[in-house]
Amino acid sequence: MIFTLIGTFVLGIAVAGTFIIINRTTGRRMPGWIAPFAAAIAMITFTIWSEYTWFSRTAQELPDSFTVTQTYETSNLLQPWTYLVPRINRFAAVDIGSVQINAKAARYRQVNLHLFTRLMPPRELRQVYDCQGQRRIDLMPNETVDPVSLPENAWEPVAGDLATAAVCGV
């Protein structure tokens, strides 16, 4: 976030400086408010571009073994344009390379799910999927379970979920 803020200010100073130089070389024919106005427009445009391209830039940097399974769009009163075109501020990706098939029953698979949120460090969550029953369970850190012996009410149904399709399609 700090680099985005610094980049925004540097851009504003560069644009304002450019307009000041142009104004001086043309004999001061432009109004005095044009340089700060151009800087403000450039800074707002850069901020909007940065917010809207965050997801695509982040998803492109993921390893090939990652599959994006869900995105979450948001709108914000302080950014009224997001009501017209909501932006993606978080997403989930499954690491297909981390899929572990249960030795006792092949229908159960454990996988690492990565949660990405704008301006936050990524988080990792382990999940066990029952490919036959189209259900899953989230694991606590360092928790190990035997999915064969779990009660029915411990599972969450996930029929038609992209993460289930990605994990069970391996």
N, C-alpha and C positions, 0 to 999 in steps of 0.2 A: 504494500500500500504506500509506503514511503517513497518508493521509486516512481510510482504513478503520480503522486503529489509533486515530487521534484520535477518530473518530466512535464507536467502540466504548467508549472510556473516558468520553467525554462522556455517552453513553447510560447507562452504569453509574452515574456520579455523579448524573445526573438521576433515575434510578429510586430509588437509595438515598436521595437528598434528599427525594423525594416520600414515601417510606415513613417517613422520620424525621419529617417534618411531620405526616403522618397520625397517627403514634404519639403525638406531643406534643399534638395537638389532641384526641385521644380519651382523654387522661389516662394515657398510657403503659401501655395494656392489652396491647399486642403484645409478644412476646418480643424481646429485643435482637438476636437473630441474623436477624430477618426482613428488615431493610434490606440487609445484605450478600448474603443469600441471593437476594433479588429482583433485586439488581443483577447478580449472577453469572448468573442464569437469563436475564435480558434480554440480557446481553453474549453469552452462548453462542448464544441464539436469533438475534440479529442477525448473528453470524458465520456461522452455518449458512445463514441466508437470503441473505447476501451471496455465499457460495460457490455456492449452488445457482442463483441467478438471474443470475450473471455472464454466462453464455452468452447468455441471452435478451436481457439489457440491452445487451450489446455488439453482438449481431447486429442488433438494431433500429436502432442508430445508424449502421450501414453505409449507404453510398449505394445507390440503387436498382439500379445497374449491377452490384452484387456479388451473387453466388450462393453460399451456403454449400454446399460439396460434401462435407465430411467432418467428423465430430465424434469426439472421443476421450474416452472415459469413464475415470475413475480411482477407485481405492479406496485408502485409507490406514490403516495401523494406528493412527496417532495420532488418526484420526477414524473410530471403529469403525462409526458409522452409515452410512458410505459403502459398507460391504460389503452392507448391505441395499438401499440406493438409491445406486448410483454417481453421481458428479457429472461434468459435462463441464468439463475444465480446459484444453482447447485445441481449436481447429478451423481448418479451411482454407476460404478463400473465393476464388472466381475472379472477376476483374473483367472481366465480359463486354464492357464498354465499351472495353477495351484490346485486344481480339482484332484481330490483323493477319493477313489472308489473304496467303499467299505469291504474289507476282506470277508466278513461273515455273510453279507447280503449286498449284491452288486446294485440293488435299487437305491441305496443310500450313498450320497456323495457329499463330501465336505469341500467348501470353497471359501476363498477370501473375497469379501466384497469391500470395495473402496468407495468412500463417500467424499466427494469434493464440494466445497462451498467457497464462493468468491471471498477473498481476503481472509481465509482461514486455512490452517494446515489440514492436509487430508487425514481422514480417519480410516481405520481398517476394522472390519467386522467379520467374524467367522460365522458361517451358516452351514447347516446340514440340510440337504434336500432329499426328499423321498420322491424319486422320479416316477414311481408307479402310482403313488397316492396323490401326486401333484400338491405337495405340502412342504413346509420348511420350518426350521427352528433356528433362532439366533442363539449363539453361544457367548457366554461371558469370556473375558480374557482368561487364558490358561485353563478353561473348562474343557473337559473331555467327557463325552457321553457315548453310551452304546445305543444307537438309534433303534435297534431292534427291541429294546426293553422300555422305551419311552411310552408313557400313557398317551392315549388319543388326544386329550385336551391340551397337551403340550405343543402340539403342532398347529401351524397357521396355514389355512388353505391358500394356495397361490396358483390356481388353474389359469392358464393363459398368460402368465407373467413372463416377460422377456428374459429375466434372470433364470427362471426355471428352464426355459427352452435352451438357453445358452449352456447351462450346467449339464442338463440331462442329454443334450445333443452331442456331448463329447464322446 
